[in-house]
Amino acid sequence: MNISRLGEAPDYRFSLANERTFLAWIRTALGFLAAGVGLDQLAP
């Protein structure tokens, strides 16, 4: 089974789904970073 067919444009739904997943990881990383900075500010 060949996932990527030669000569055909990829299905845009897969590209959009991959971008949503990537942006979700970025959002999660920024949340952890903000939480870490916030905790660092609270710690004596």
Helices and strands as residue ranges (DSSP letters): H 12-42
